[in-house]
Amino acid sequence: MYKSFYHFLMKYRTIAPKDAISRFANDAYNDLAFPKNATDYHEISSYLELNGHYLESMAVFDEAWEEYLISES
């Protein structure tokens, strides 16, 4: 994988989020401790489970992760 998940997620960042992934992207952008260089599912998932209080559901992360895998393949 060439780009980090964070870098991928930032393409969903918008001024007025329309969906859960856009809200996730905006919140991850504002989370200064988010693992910005990570490409490992378990590293990001563990971080979000402990610190991702802004995430509506881990299903949002899973959906974004699937999109990330598709874009990187």
C-alpha positions in Angstrom: 0.0 0.0 0.0 1.4 3.3 -1.0 -0.5 5.9 0.9 -1.6 5.9 4.5 -5.2 5.3 5.5 -5.4 8.9 6.8 -4.2 10.3 3.5 -6.9 8.3 1.7 -9.5 9.4 4.2 -8.8 13.0 3.7 -10.4 12.9 0.2 -13.7 12.6 2.0 -13.2 15.7 4.1 -15.7 18.4 3.4 -17.0 21.7 4.9 -20.5 20.3 5.2 -20.3 16.5 5.7 -23.1 14.6 4.0 -22.5 11.1 5.3 -20.8 9.2 8.1 -17.5 8.8 6.2 -17.3 12.5 5.6 -17.9 13.2 9.3 -15.3 10.6 10.2 -12.8 12.3 7.9 -13.4 15.7 9.4 -13.1 14.3 12.9 -9.9 12.4 12.1 -8.5 15.6 10.6 -9.2 17.4 14.0 -7.7 14.5 16.0 -4.1 15.5 16.4 -3.1 12.1 17.7 -4.7 10.1 14.9 -2.1 7.6 13.4 -1.5 9.6 10.2 1.1 7.3 8.7 -0.5 4.0 9.6 -1.4 1.4 6.9 -2.3 -1.4 9.3 -5.9 -2.2 10.0 -5.3 -3.4 13.6 -3.2 -0.4 14.5 -5.9 2.1 13.4 -8.7 0.0 14.7 -7.2 -0.3 18.1 -6.5 3.4 18.2 -10.1 4.2 17.3 -11.5 1.8 19.8 -9.6 3.6 22.6 -9.7 7.2 21.3 -12.3 7.4 18.5 -15.2 8.7 20.7 -16.2 10.9 17.7 -16.8 7.8 15.5 -20.5 6.9 15.2 -19.7 3.2 14.8 -16.7 1.0 14.0 -18.8 0.0 11.0 -18.0 3.4 9.5 -14.3 2.7 9.8 -14.8 -0.8 8.3 -16.6 0.7 5.3 -13.9 3.3 4.8 -11.2 0.6 5.2 -12.8 -1.5 2.5 -12.8 1.6 0.2 -9.1 2.1 1.1 -8.2 -1.5 0.2 -10.0 -1.1 -3.2 -8.2 2.1 -4.0 -4.8 0.7 -3.1 -5.1 -2.5 -5.0 
